[in-house]
Amino acid sequence: MKLRLLFLATVFLIGLDQSNSASKNKFPDYFKFGVATASYQVEGGWDADGKGENVWDHITHTNPNYVKNQDNGDIACDSYHKYKEDVALMKDMGIDYYRFSISWSRILPYGIAGSPLNQLGIDHYRNLTQELLDNGIEPMVTMFHWDTPEPLQELGGWPNPEMEEHFVYYARILFEQLGDLVKMWMTFNEAKQTCLEGYGTGEKAPGFKTSGLADYQCAHTILKSHAKVYHMYEEEFREKQGGRVGIVIDSMWFEPGSGSDKDVEAAERARQFTYGWYGNPIIHGNYPQVMIDRIGERSKKQGFAKSRLPTFTQEEIDYIKGTYDFVALNTYSTNYTAWIEEADISDVSYNSDLNVRLFVDDSWEESASTWLRVVPWGLRKIVNWLSKTYNNPEIFITENGLSDRGGLDDDQRIRYYRDYLSNLVDAIVEDGVNVTRYTAWSLLDNFEWRSGYTEKFGFYSVDFNSTERTRTKKASADYYSKVISTRCLVDTCN
């Protein structure tokens, strides 16, 4: 016990030292800074100009209590109508690129392969993208950010292998209609949240709770869909359009709760069950071996004829392997991990297959989100882990940010960005990690899923009680703008 307490204290003091003094290192000239949003969280216009219904429209309309305060994204920030204003805000900040997602239901109201195209939806995204380019801002487009068309959900959603066909059809339309303007594509955002929380725990739409089964099948379908879209771009569009394609994977940093071999093993298992679940197939061709072994063994003991984790054929392994032009990471916080005795074999679930205890240090600074503690040193550790685990790929940070309860003098958010960016620039300059982009979440306060509008992540406050959805700059916007212009976190950097 004394050894463990000493270990925790040492790790905490290291993190404290890193977080309280900004790095003097300078971001390289090639490094780019961006901001991000997602369609359902900011657009509004839920049925405007022919848009179809998606799973978040459906669940918030049929089960209003699913979200805190019965909030929904029907209007949200009204960015569908106010996109020019949003672009002007970004130009004022000096943003290099804007990561936004496209609403599948706005392009294909029915979602289904071969169904009618909504030209007004295409026009909107062309107008947004052109507005960005006209203002010197690069568009970075996410094809899917959790808003599955409801008609496709009625057919089974992502656990249904037929979703591959529908997603590839949708992606082809985007390449054909927007590929002359967009050179940076993300197929999926945080597929783990779509699968684990959408079909496993029910914490995200469509709200199903079939963990250990549907979440694994969902991931399998998404990984094969991603690979098909990547190869389609490679074979049909890359030579002419000259773009790049990747997938966004989310993960906390998992730090061993002590120096014991078992806690170290638990931490690596958590990393593999989280980032590795999606990253390992795309980079190496198959699921992490620890997932294959543990889920296979537990499935056998539970009486299943085969593993609950679907199996890739050798042909599929070869096809999926290498389907990335960069490695993308969404990361916000850190958990400690501890080894625990094997879970009850009768429990069929992802968490029992993982079987790791996650916990935080009570001294870590809290945010408005229960899952988000401020642990800046975790960012440096996770990018180093990605670099070492996957042979030094080019890494994009595609989301990182802090939630609060509101207010324009958002000093906590400024400290968060200062301390996380300090660890990031040190990882680049001192550790040699190949990170080339950093994307702050988010441009605007917006709809934060089950929490509605109670958690604020934006550089700009949005008055959700006003029909104008008035935007007001926070202090953090000026701070981030200064970092972008100087590439420094202190007045004089190296």
N, C-alpha and C positions, 0 to 999 in steps of 0.2 A: 504493500500500500504506500509506504514512504517513497519507494522508487517511482511509483506511478505519479504521485503528487509532485515530486521533484521534476519529472519529465514534463508534466503539464505546465508547471510554473516556468520552466525554461522556455518552452514553446511560446507561452503567452508573452514573456518578456521580450523575446525576439520580435514577435509581432508588434508589440507596443513600441519598441524602438523604431521599427520600420514605419509605423503609421504616424508617428508624431514629428517626423522630419522629412520634408519633401526632398526628393532626389535632385541632385544638381546635374544629372545626366540630361542630355538634350535628345529629343526624338529625331531620328534620321530624316534627311530631306525627302526620302521616298515615302515616308510614313503618312497615312491618310486618316483623317478624323471624320466621323459621320454621326448621324442620329438615326433612330429607327422608330417606326410605328407599325401597326397591323390594321388591316382593312376593317374588321368588325369593331375594333377598339376605337377607331377615330372617324370612320367615314360617315356613319349615319346613312340617310337615304336608303333605308332597308328594303323598300319596294319601289324606289325611284327608277324611272326610265327603263322599265322592263326587267329589273333585277328579280331573280327567283329567291325562294326561301332557303336558308341554310340551317344547320343544326342549332346554332345559337339563337337565330330568329325563332325557331320552333320551340325550343325548350323554355325560353324566356316568355313566350306568348302563351304557351299551354300550361306552364308551371311557374308563375311569376315569383313564387317564394324561393325558387332555386337560387336566386341571386339576392344578396343583401339589399334591403330597402326596396325590393321589387324593381331594381334598376335593370335597364336593358340598353342595347346599342342601336335602338331605332333612329336616334338622332346623333348620339355620342357627341363628338366635337364638330360635327357637320362638315368634315373635311371634304366630303364629296362636292359640296358647293363652295367651300372656302379654300380650295387647294392653292389658289394663287396667293392668298394671304399667307398660307403656311410656307410656301416657297420663299416669299419675301422675308419671313422671319429667319429662315435658314441662311439666306444670302446675307442678311445683316450680321449673323453670327460668324460667317466665313466658313460654313460647313463644306467639306470636300465632296461628300456623297450622302444620299438619302436612301436608307433601306426601308422600303415599304412593301406591303403585300397586296396581291390582286385578289379580289373576291371572285372565286370560281363561279358563283351564282350570278354575278353581274355579267359574266362573259357567256355562260351557258346556263340559262335559267333552270333547265332540267338536269344539268350536269352530265347527262348520259352521252356516250360516244354516238355521234351521228345526229344529235338533237340540234335544233336551230340555234344559230349564233345571234347574240344580241349586239347589234352594231353600235348602239348607243353606249354600251359598256366598253367596247373597244375604243370608241372615240374618247371617252373619259380618260382612260389610261394613256392614250397617245397624247392628249392635251396636257395631262400632268407631267408626263415624261418630257415632252417638248419644252414645257415651262421650266423644268429643272435644267435642261441643257442650255436653254437661252440665258439662264442665270449662272452658268458655270458650275452647276452641281451635277455630279454623276448619279444616275439612277442605279440602284441595286435592288433587284426585284425578287421577292419571295413568291413562289407560285401558290403555296398552300400554308396558311397560318391558322389551322384548326377549324376552319369554317366550311366543313363538308356540305355540299348541296343536300338538302333534305330528301329529295327523291332518291338519291344514292344511298342515304342512310336507311330509307325504307326497304332497300334491296339488301340490307345487311351491313352496309358501311365497310370500313377498312378490314375487318376480318374476312370479308368476302374476296377471294382472289380475282373476281371479275373487275374489281376496282382498278387493277393494272390497266386494263384496256381504256377505261374511262379517263384515267389520269393522263395517260399518254396522248389521248385525243385532245384533251384540254391543253396540254403542254405544247403540242404541235401548233395549235392556234396561236398561242402566245409567241412562239418563235416566228411564225409567219407574219403575225400582225404587228409585233413590237420589236422584233429582233434587229431591225435596222437602227433602232434608237437605244436599245438595252444591250449592254455587253457584260453584265454581271448578273448571273442567275443563281438563285437558291431554289431547289426543288421543294423541300419541306423545312418547316421550322419546328424544332423540338418535337420530333415524332414520338419521343418517349412520353410526352404529355398527352398527345393524341391517343396513344395506345394504352399506357398504364393508367392514366386518369380518366380517359374517355370510355374505355371498355373494361378497365380493371377495378378501379376504386370508385368510379362514378363522380369524381370531383370536377370533371370537365364534361361539356356536352360531347356525345349524346347521353351521358350519365349512366352507363351500364356498369354492372359490378360482376364481372366474370374473370377475376384475376387468376393468373396461372394458366389460362386457356386463350380467351379472346385477345388479351393484350399481346401474347406471343404471336398469334396468327396475324394480328394487325401489323406488327412490326415486320413480319415476313413479307406481307403484301407491299408495304411501303418501301422496303429495301429493294424488292424486285422492280417496283414501279420507278423508283429513282434510277436504277441501273438502265432500264429501258429508255428513259428520257435522256440520260447522259449519252448513251450510244446513238440515239436518234440525232442529237445535236452534233455529235462527233462525225457522223456519216453524212448528214444532210445539210447542216447549217454552219458549222464552224468555219469552214474555208471561206465562205462568203461573208459571214457576219463577224467573225473574229472575236467571239465572246468566250466566257468561261462559265463553268457549271460546278456547283457543289451542293452540299446539304448542311443544314445547321443542326448541331447536336448540343444539348444542354447538359451541364453537370456542375454540381458543387465540387469543391476540393474536399477529399476525404483524408483526414489526418489521423494516423494511429493514436488511440487514446492513451497509449503507454509505449514504452520501448520493447514490450514483449513480442516474441515472434508471432504469437497468435493474433495480437492486435494489428501488427503490421500486415499479416495475411488478410485480416478482415478488411483493412483499408483498401488493399489492392483488389480484393473481391468486389467491394463496393464500386470502385472505379470501373472495373470491367463490366459489371452488371448495369452500369449507368452509361458512361461514354462508350465503352467498348461494345455494348449491345448493338449499336449502330455503326460506330467507327470501325470496329474490327472487320466486319464483312466488307465494307466499302474499301478499306485499305488493304486488308489481307485476304478477303474472300469468304470468310466464314465467321460464325459467332465465336466469342472467346471460349477457349477450351474449358474454363471453369464453369461457364454456363452450360455447355454441352454435357459435361460430366455430372454436375450437381442436379440439373433438371432431369437428365436421363435416369440417374440413380433413384431419385425421389419418385419419379413417375413409375418406375418398375416396382418399387416397394408399395406404391399406392394402387397397384393392380392394373395400370394402363398397359395396353399391348405395345405401345411405342411411346417415345418421349413426348411430353406436352410441348416441348420446344420443336417447332417444325424443322425438317432437315433439308438443307440445300443439296441438290445433286452436284456431281463434280462439274458438270457443264454450267450449272448456275453459279458455282463458286468462281469458276474462271471468268464468267460473264460479269459478275458483280465486282470482282477484284479490280481496284484501280480506277473506279468511276468517280474521280474527284480531281479538280484542278487546284484545290486549296482545302485546308481543314478549317472548319468554322466552329466557333465555340461561343455559346451563351453561358455566362457564369456570373453569379452574384454574391455567393457566400460560401461558407465552409461548415462542415460537420466533423466532429471527432467520431471515431469508430472503435467498437470493442467486439472482440470475439465472444460468442455466446454458445451455449450448448445447442445441439441440433434441435430444430423445431419439431413440433408434433407432426408425425408423418401423415396424419389424416388431414392436415391443413394444406389445401391446394391453393397456392397463391404465389405471386412474385415475391412478396416479402419473406415468405417462409423459404422459398428457394434461395433467396439472397442470404437470409439468416445472419444479419449483422445488426448490432445495436448502434444507433446513431444518437449523438447527443452534442450539446453545445456547452461552452464555458459561460456560466452565468454572468461573468464580468464583461463579456462581449457586448458592445453597444447594440441596442435594439433599433429596429425601424418600425414603420407602420405595418409591415407584413410579418406574421409570426415566423415564417420560414427564413427571413432574411436578417441575419446578424452581420455587423460590420467587421470583417476579418481581412484586411488588405493583403496580408502575406499569403493568403490562399491563392490569389491570382498568380503571383510569381511561381508558386509551387505547381499549379495545374498546367501552366504553359510549358514549364520545364518537363513535366511528366509527359505531356503530349509530344514534345520534341524528342524525348528519349524513347518513348514507346513506339512512335511511328516514324522514326528515322528522319527527324528534322524537316518536316514538311513546312510549307508556307502556311501560317496561321492567321486567320481573321478573328478578332473578338467582335462578334456580331450582336451582342447585347451585354450591357453591364450598367447598373444604376441602382438608385436608392429610392425607397418609398417613404413619404412622410404624410402628415395629415393636412398639409397645406400651408400657405404663407409665402410671401414674396422674398423675405429675408431668410433664405433656406441655407443657413450656415452648415447644417449637418450634411446636406448634399454636396456642398463645396468641399468639405473635408473628405467625404467619401471619394469623390473623383480625384482629389489631390493624392490621397493615400493609395488608392488602387492604381492610378496612373504612375505613381512613384515606383511601385513594385513592378509594373509592366515595363517601364523604360529601363529599369535595372536588369530585368530579364533579357531585354534586347541587347543592351550595351555591354553588360558585364557577363551574362551567361551565354550569349550568342544565340538566343532563341529567335527564330525567324518569324516574328509577328510583324505584319505590314499594315494592319488596319485596326482601328478601335471605334466601336459603334456604341454611343451612349443611348440608353433607354431612359427617357424618351423625349421626343420633341415637345409633346403636349401632355398635360394631365389627361387621362383617358379612362375608358371602361376597363377595369381591372378584373375581368372575369367574375368569379363568384363573389368578389368583394365589391362589385359595382364601382361607384365613384368615391369610395371612402379612402382609397390608398392612392397617393399622388406621386407619380414618377417624373413629371415633366419639367423642362426648362421654362415652359410657359404655363401659367395658370389659365384654366378655362372656366368661365362662369356658366355652369350647367343650368342655372336658373334663368339665364337670359336667352331669349329667342335668337340673339345674335351670336351666342357662344363666344363672347368676347375673350380674346387672348391678352394676357398681361405678362410681361417679362419678369422673371425672377432673377435674383442676384447670381444664381448659378449659371445662367445663360451668358452673362458677361464674363464670368470666370472661365467657362469653357472656351469662349471666343478668344480670350487672351492666350490660353494655352495653345490654341490652334495657330494663332498669328505668330507667337514667339517660339513655339515648339518646346517651351520650358515650363517648369513648375515652380521655379524660383526666379528672382529678378535677374540673376546672372547665373547661367548654367554653362556646363562644359561643352 
